[in-house]
Amino acid sequence: MMDLALLVLRVCLGIVFVAHGSQTALGMFGGPGISGFSEMLSGLGFKPAVVWAGIAAYTELIGGAFLVLGIFTRVAALFILIFITVAALKVHLARGFFLQAGGFEYNFVIACICIALMLAGGGKFGIIKKF
């Protein structure tokens, strides 16, 4: 059952990040694309914003795809954890915990899932099980 639980965690989180990465990297699903995302990051003090936007957007997109497929699960979870921690610290922490106020509640849940996947790996249903 543990492998099935890891599959559910991995695929669900992966789908969320593929969808979100598609918005930020490719402008799909009403998303801003790299240019809009880089404008937002510029406002947060990231320089050069377009470089950081590309790194963040493709971390979401590729990391999410890796989670769905079970490729380098621990590594993908680590990169997503770094991404979501930066988002929590730069954007959400000052707004408190609860999501309804723009807080870091959602980031916290994602971080916990990433940590669980880093500790346990992707399970036997992943393509690459070692990492």
N, CA, C and O of each residue as an XYZ file, in Angstrom:
524
protein
N       0.812     -1.204      0.000
C       0.000      0.000      0.000
C       0.860      1.275      0.000
O       0.440      2.313     -0.510
N       2.061      1.184      0.575
C       2.940      2.359      0.624
C       3.283      2.830     -0.783
O       3.293      4.031     -1.052
N       3.563      1.892     -1.678
C       3.904      2.273     -3.047
C       2.726      2.940     -3.749
O       2.913      3.863     -4.541
N       1.530      2.479     -3.463
C       0.339      3.097     -4.037
C       0.144      4.506     -3.475
O      -0.219      5.427     -4.208
N       0.385      4.669     -2.177
C       0.275      5.995     -1.558
C       1.297      6.956     -2.159
O       0.976      8.115     -2.424
N       2.517      6.486     -2.374
C       3.547      7.327     -2.987
C       3.177      7.686     -4.425
O       3.427      8.806     -4.869
N       2.589      6.749     -5.145
C       2.129      7.023     -6.507
C       1.097      8.146     -6.507
O       1.175      9.067     -7.320
N       0.130      8.065     -5.593
C      -0.912      9.101     -5.515
C      -0.300     10.457     -5.192
O      -0.615     11.447     -5.852
N       0.573     10.518     -4.182
C       1.219     11.789     -3.823
C       2.007     12.357     -4.996
O       1.886     13.535     -5.334
N       2.809     11.505     -5.606
C       3.691     11.915     -6.686
C       2.914     12.412     -7.892
O       3.221     13.474     -8.435
N       1.915     11.658     -8.315
C       1.154     12.023     -9.513
C       0.303     13.266     -9.262
O       0.236     14.151    -10.114
N      -0.343     13.338     -8.110
C      -1.181     14.514     -7.822
C      -0.354     15.793     -7.759
O      -0.721     16.801     -8.364
N       0.757     15.757     -7.031
C       1.609     16.943     -6.952
C       2.203     17.259     -8.316
O       2.306     18.425     -8.697
N       2.590     16.232     -9.047
C       3.146     16.432    -10.383
C       2.173     17.105    -11.324
O       2.556     18.000    -12.077
N       0.916     16.688    -11.293
C      -0.110     17.299    -12.148
C      -0.277     18.781    -11.810
O      -0.387     19.621    -12.703
N      -0.294     19.090    -10.522
C      -0.415     20.492    -10.100
C       0.732     21.315    -10.681
O       0.515     22.418    -11.184
N       1.951     20.782    -10.613
C       3.102     21.554    -11.081
C       3.239     21.575    -12.596
O       3.741     22.554    -13.149
N       2.808     20.525    -13.281
C       2.788     20.581    -14.748
C       1.797     21.655    -15.194
O       2.093     22.445    -16.090
N       0.628     21.682    -14.570
C      -0.377     22.688    -14.929
C       0.124     24.101    -14.621
O       0.014     24.996    -15.458
N       0.669     24.299    -13.430
C       1.153     25.622    -13.050
C       2.364     26.024    -13.887
O       2.483     27.179    -14.296
N       3.257     25.077    -14.141
C       4.412     25.352    -14.988
C       4.008     25.675    -16.418
O       4.667     26.473    -17.085
N       2.934     25.062    -16.893
C       2.411     25.379    -18.234
C       1.920     26.821    -18.294
O       2.046     27.483    -19.324
N       1.364     27.300    -17.194
C       0.937     28.698    -17.138
C       2.133     29.644    -17.162
O       2.175     30.587    -17.952
N       3.106     29.382    -16.289
C       4.214     30.322    -16.147
C       5.234     30.207    -17.272
O       5.805     31.214    -17.689
N       5.468     29.010    -17.765
C       6.481     28.833    -18.820
C       5.919     29.082    -20.208
O       6.582     29.671    -21.061
N       4.677     28.624    -20.431
C       4.140     28.611    -21.791
C       2.931     29.530    -21.996
O       2.453     29.687    -23.120
N       2.446     30.124    -20.930
C       1.283     31.008    -21.050
C      -0.023     30.259    -21.270
O      -1.016     30.857    -21.686
N      -0.036     28.977    -21.001
C      -1.250     28.177    -21.198
C      -2.216     28.384    -20.028
O      -1.837     28.896    -18.974
N      -3.461     27.980    -20.234
C      -4.498     28.008    -19.190
C      -4.653     29.396    -18.568
O      -4.907     29.518    -17.369
N      -4.502     30.428    -19.372
C      -4.660     31.797    -18.891
C      -3.478     32.316    -18.100
O      -3.583     33.343    -17.430
N      -2.357     31.624    -18.166
C      -1.182     32.033    -17.405
C      -0.419     33.171    -18.061
O      -0.680     33.531    -19.209
N       0.525     33.733    -17.321
C       1.242     34.913    -17.797
C       2.374     34.631    -18.782
O       2.830     35.544    -19.470
N       2.835     33.373    -18.860
C       4.021     33.089    -19.663
C       5.256     33.664    -18.999
O       5.171     34.307    -17.952
N       6.391     33.431    -19.609
C       7.662     33.888    -19.033
C       7.692     35.404    -18.883
O       8.160     35.909    -17.862
N       7.201     36.143    -19.882
C       7.295     37.610    -19.795
C       6.459     38.159    -18.645
O       6.932     39.007    -17.889
N       5.242     37.694    -18.507
C       4.402     38.163    -17.399
C       4.927     37.717    -16.047
O       4.895     38.470    -15.073
N       5.414     36.476    -15.999
C       5.971     35.951    -14.758
C       7.228     36.719    -14.373
O       7.452     36.992    -13.194
N       8.051     37.069    -15.361
C       9.283     37.816    -15.054
C       8.959     39.225    -14.554
O       9.687     39.757    -13.716
N       7.892     39.831    -15.047
C       7.470     41.141    -14.525
C       7.115     41.041    -13.048
O       7.485     41.902    -12.250
N       6.386     39.970    -12.689
C       6.019     39.778    -11.297
C       7.263     39.576    -10.442
O       7.373     40.148     -9.357
N       8.208     38.755    -10.933
C       9.432     38.511    -10.180
C      10.291     39.769    -10.059
O      10.956     39.977     -9.044
N      10.274     40.596    -11.087
C      11.003     41.861    -11.038
C      10.475     42.729     -9.906
O      11.245     43.366     -9.186
N       9.166     42.748     -9.758
C       8.544     43.501     -8.674
C       8.912     42.977     -7.293
O       8.828     43.703     -6.303
N       9.323     41.706     -7.230
C       9.739     41.118     -5.958
C      11.241     41.274     -5.710
O      11.755     40.859     -4.671
N      11.940     41.881     -6.685
C      13.359     42.147     -6.509
C      14.298     41.121     -7.116
O      15.506     41.183     -6.886
N      13.768     40.176     -7.889
C      14.632     39.195     -8.541
C      15.285     39.827     -9.760
O      14.612     40.414    -10.607
N      16.614     39.697     -9.837
C      17.347     40.261    -10.971
C      18.388     39.261    -11.453
O      19.079     38.694    -10.607
N      18.548     39.010    -12.705
C      17.666     39.404    -13.800
C      16.381     38.561    -13.775
O      16.426     37.330    -13.763
N      15.272     39.239    -13.767
C      13.974     38.599    -13.563
C      13.648     37.558    -14.620
O      13.069     36.521    -14.298
N      14.003     37.808    -15.865
C      13.663     36.856    -16.925
C      14.418     35.542    -16.738
O      13.885     34.478    -17.054
N      15.635     35.597    -16.235
C      16.405     34.373    -15.972
C      15.752     33.586    -14.842
O      15.549     32.377    -14.953
N      15.425     34.280    -13.755
C      14.785     33.610    -12.628
C      13.397     33.094    -12.999
O      12.976     32.042    -12.517
N      12.697     33.820    -13.843
C      11.383     33.354    -14.300
C      11.518     32.049    -15.081
O      10.732     31.121    -14.890
N      12.507     31.981    -15.950
C      12.736     30.756    -16.709
C      13.107     29.593    -15.810
O      12.601     28.484    -15.981
N      13.988     29.840    -14.854
C      14.396     28.782    -13.924
C      13.194     28.286    -13.131
O      12.975     27.080    -13.014
N      12.423     29.212    -12.590
C      11.271     28.832    -11.772
C      10.202     28.123    -12.605
O       9.683     27.084    -12.197
N       9.878     28.681    -13.761
C       8.815     28.117    -14.589
C       9.157     26.716    -15.072
O       8.306     25.826    -15.058
N      10.389     26.520    -15.494
C      10.774     25.192    -15.986
C      11.058     24.216    -14.852
O      10.993     23.004    -15.056
N      11.370     24.717    -13.671
C      11.433     23.849    -12.495
C      10.059     23.276    -12.215
O       9.919     22.084    -11.938
N       9.044     24.125    -12.288
C       7.670     23.657    -12.091
C       7.274     22.646    -13.161
O       6.789     21.558    -12.851
N       7.482     23.011    -14.409
C       7.027     22.191    -15.526
C       7.768     20.851    -15.596
O       7.136     19.795    -15.648
N       9.075     20.891    -15.596
C       9.867     19.661    -15.727
C       9.827     18.848    -14.427
O       9.704     17.623    -14.453
N       9.930     19.542    -13.298
C       9.837     18.839    -12.014
C       8.505     18.131    -11.858
O       8.447     16.997    -11.383
N       7.432     18.804    -12.260
C       6.108     18.179    -12.203
C       6.010     16.973    -13.115
O       5.451     15.946    -12.729
N       6.546     17.084    -14.317
C       6.528     15.957    -15.255
C       7.337     14.787    -14.701
O       6.925     13.633    -14.820
N       8.476     15.080    -14.102
C       9.292     14.023    -13.507
C       8.537     13.320    -12.385
O       8.620     12.099    -12.252
N       7.802     14.082    -11.577
C       7.019     13.456    -10.507
C       5.929     12.553    -11.074
O       5.742     11.435    -10.595
N       5.215     13.023    -12.079
C       4.155     12.210    -12.682
C       4.725     10.891    -13.190
O       4.130      9.833    -12.990
N       5.870     10.959    -13.843
C       6.468      9.771    -14.449
C       7.283      8.927    -13.473
O       7.574      7.763    -13.747
N       7.647      9.507    -12.350
C       8.489      8.790    -11.404
C       9.939      8.745    -11.834
O      10.629      7.747    -11.628
N      10.398      9.833    -12.433
C      11.784      9.961    -12.872
C      12.500     10.890    -11.890
O      12.074     12.026    -11.686
N      13.583     10.408    -11.285
C      14.350     11.222    -10.332
C      13.431     11.919     -9.326
O      13.515     13.131     -9.125
N      12.562     11.142     -8.705
C      11.544     11.692     -7.802
C      12.146     12.540     -6.696
O      11.675     13.649     -6.445
N      13.166     12.046     -6.038
C      13.758     12.799     -4.919
C      14.359     14.119     -5.394
O      14.220     15.141     -4.724
N      15.015     14.101     -6.527
C      15.630     15.312     -7.073
C      14.542     16.307     -7.492
O      14.639     17.498     -7.194
N      13.515     15.819     -8.177
C      12.406     16.689     -8.596
C      11.723     17.298     -7.380
O      11.401     18.486     -7.373
N      11.502     16.480     -6.346
C      10.868     16.988     -5.125
C      11.741     18.035     -4.450
O      11.223     19.014     -3.912
N      13.055     17.848     -4.468
C      13.970     18.836     -3.884
C      13.870     20.170     -4.620
O      13.766     21.220     -3.985
N      13.901     20.138     -5.945
C      13.823     21.388     -6.707
C      12.481     22.083     -6.501
O      12.429     23.309     -6.400
N      11.405     21.320     -6.439
C      10.093     21.923     -6.183
C      10.040     22.472     -4.761
O       9.449     23.527     -4.528
N      10.648     21.771     -3.811
C      10.711     22.267     -2.434
C      11.448     23.608     -2.376
O      10.994     24.533     -1.703
N      12.560     23.715     -3.064
C      13.294     24.985     -3.097
C      12.429     26.076     -3.706
O      12.340     27.177     -3.162
N      11.792     25.776     -4.832
C      10.918     26.746     -5.496
C       9.808     27.220     -4.560
O       9.583     28.422     -4.418
N       9.117     26.278     -3.923
C       7.957     26.635     -3.105
C       8.387     27.342     -1.812
O       7.637     28.153     -1.269
N       9.585     27.033     -1.324
C      10.094     27.719     -0.134
C      10.410     29.180     -0.454
O      10.100     30.075      0.332
N      11.022     29.409     -1.597
C      11.293     30.794     -2.011
C       9.980     31.554     -2.179
O       9.867     32.702     -1.749
N       8.990     30.919     -2.803
C       7.684     31.572     -2.970
C       7.069     31.895     -1.611
O       6.515     32.977     -1.418
N       7.165     30.965     -0.680
C       6.602     31.201      0.647
C       7.298     32.364      1.342
O       6.644     33.219      1.940
N       8.620     32.392      1.262
C       9.380     33.432      1.954
C       9.220     34.805      1.306
O       9.078     35.804      2.011
N       9.242     34.867     -0.018
C       9.206     36.155     -0.725
C       7.800     36.732     -0.871
O       7.638     37.950     -0.948
N       6.781     35.871     -0.910
C       5.443     36.351     -1.221
C       4.455     36.133     -0.075
O       3.708     37.047      0.273
N       4.440     34.958      0.506
C       3.329     34.560      1.366
C       3.565     34.698      2.866
O       2.604     34.887      3.611
N       4.790     34.613      3.328
C       5.068     34.601      4.763
C       4.539     35.847      5.476
O       3.974     35.750      6.565
N       4.723     36.996      4.868
C       4.286     38.252      5.492
C       2.764     38.341      5.612
O       2.244     39.166      6.364
N       2.061     37.500      4.880
C       0.592     37.527      4.896
C      -0.001     36.525      5.880
O      -1.219     36.352      5.929
N       0.838     35.875      6.651
C       0.359     34.928      7.653
C       0.219     33.526      7.099
O       0.726     33.216      6.021
N      -0.471     32.686      7.845
C      -0.577     31.274      7.495
C      -1.679     30.981      6.479
O      -1.451     30.234      5.527
N      -2.853     31.548      6.662
C      -4.034     31.088      5.926
C      -4.073     31.568      4.477
O      -3.778     32.722      4.166
N      -4.445     30.646      3.619
C      -4.508     30.880      2.176
C      -5.459     32.023      1.822
O      -5.174     32.811      0.920
N      -6.564     32.111      2.514
C      -7.563     33.138      2.186
C      -7.021     34.555      2.325
O      -7.558     35.490      1.731
N      -5.951     34.713      3.113
C      -5.317     36.028      3.263
C      -4.040     36.124      2.429
O      -3.279     37.083      2.555
N      -3.810     35.114      1.572
C      -2.594     35.101      0.767
C      -1.404     34.503      1.497
O      -0.259     34.685      1.081
N      -1.672     33.785      2.591
C      -0.619     33.215      3.415
C       0.033     31.976      2.819
O      -0.230     31.607      1.675
N       0.886     31.342      3.614
C       1.738     30.259      3.135
C       1.164     28.863      3.381
O       1.892     27.877      3.263
N      -0.106     28.755      3.715
C      -0.745     27.468      4.002
C      -0.549     26.450      2.869
O      -0.141     25.318      3.125
N      -0.829     26.835      1.646
C      -0.688     25.972      0.465
C       0.774     25.599      0.243
O       1.082     24.447     -0.062
N       1.666     26.557      0.395
C       3.100     26.303      0.259
C       3.570     25.285      1.287
O       4.405     24.430      0.990
N       3.033     25.380      2.493
C       3.392     24.467      3.574
C       3.000     23.028      3.227
O       3.781     22.101      3.441
N       1.801     22.848      2.698
C       1.342     21.503      2.314
C       2.232     20.942      1.205
O       2.644     19.783      1.266
N       2.524     21.752      0.205
C       3.396     21.299     -0.884
C       4.782     20.939     -0.350
O       5.347     19.916     -0.737
N       5.325     21.760      0.526
C       6.643     21.487      1.103
C       6.633     20.165      1.867
O       7.583     19.389      1.764
N       5.593     19.905      2.617
C       5.494     18.649      3.366
C       5.431     17.451      2.427
O       6.065     16.429      2.693
N       4.688     17.554      1.345
C       4.626     16.468      0.361
C       5.995     16.258     -0.270
O       6.431     15.121     -0.450
N       6.669     17.345     -0.604
C       8.014     17.230     -1.185
C       8.969     16.537     -0.229
O       9.743     15.676     -0.646
N       8.927     16.900      1.045
C       9.801     16.271      2.030
C       9.486     14.783      2.146
O      10.401     13.962      2.222
N       8.212     14.431      2.159
C       7.826     13.016      2.219
C       8.363     12.257      1.011
O       8.880     11.149      1.158
N       8.248     12.837     -0.173
C       8.743     12.181     -1.386
C      10.271     12.094     -1.387
O      10.837     11.119     -1.882
N      10.928     13.096     -0.842
C      12.385     13.044     -0.762
C      12.837     11.934      0.196
O      13.836     11.262     -0.060
N      12.117     11.747      1.274
C      12.471     10.709      2.242
C      12.155      9.308      1.730
O      12.953      8.386      1.894
N      10.991      9.155      1.112
C      10.513      7.820      0.729
C      10.842      7.441     -0.705
O      10.869      6.256     -1.037
N      11.091      8.420     -1.557
C      11.278      8.128     -2.972
C       9.932      7.984     -3.675
O       8.880      8.243     -3.091
N       9.984      7.575     -4.916
C       8.775      7.509     -5.726
C       8.011      6.206     -5.648
O       6.916      6.103     -6.201
N       8.555      5.216     -4.982
C       7.889      3.928     -4.887
C       8.148      3.060     -6.110
O       8.825      3.478     -7.050
N       7.610      1.864     -6.087
C       7.910      0.897     -7.150
C       7.208      1.201     -8.464
O       7.521      0.579     -9.479
N       6.266      2.140     -8.473
C       5.561      2.458     -9.698
C       6.224      3.560    -10.522
O       5.691      3.974    -11.552
N       7.372      4.030    -10.073
C       8.108      5.044    -10.811
C       9.018      4.425    -11.858
O       9.387      3.255    -11.760
N       9.375      5.212    -12.855
C      10.255      4.727    -13.912
C      11.671      4.507    -13.390
O      12.289      3.480    -13.668
N      12.187      5.488    -12.625
C      13.516      5.370    -12.024
C      13.324      5.387    -10.512
O      12.877      6.392     -9.958
N      13.648      4.313     -9.855
C      13.340      4.160     -8.437
C      14.459      4.585     -7.496
O      14.209      4.823     -6.315
N      15.687      4.683     -7.996
C      16.843      4.909     -7.136
C      16.924      6.340     -6.581
O      17.270      6.521     -5.413
N      16.620      7.332     -7.375
C      16.789      8.727     -6.961
C      15.461      9.335     -6.602
O      15.399     10.507     -6.229
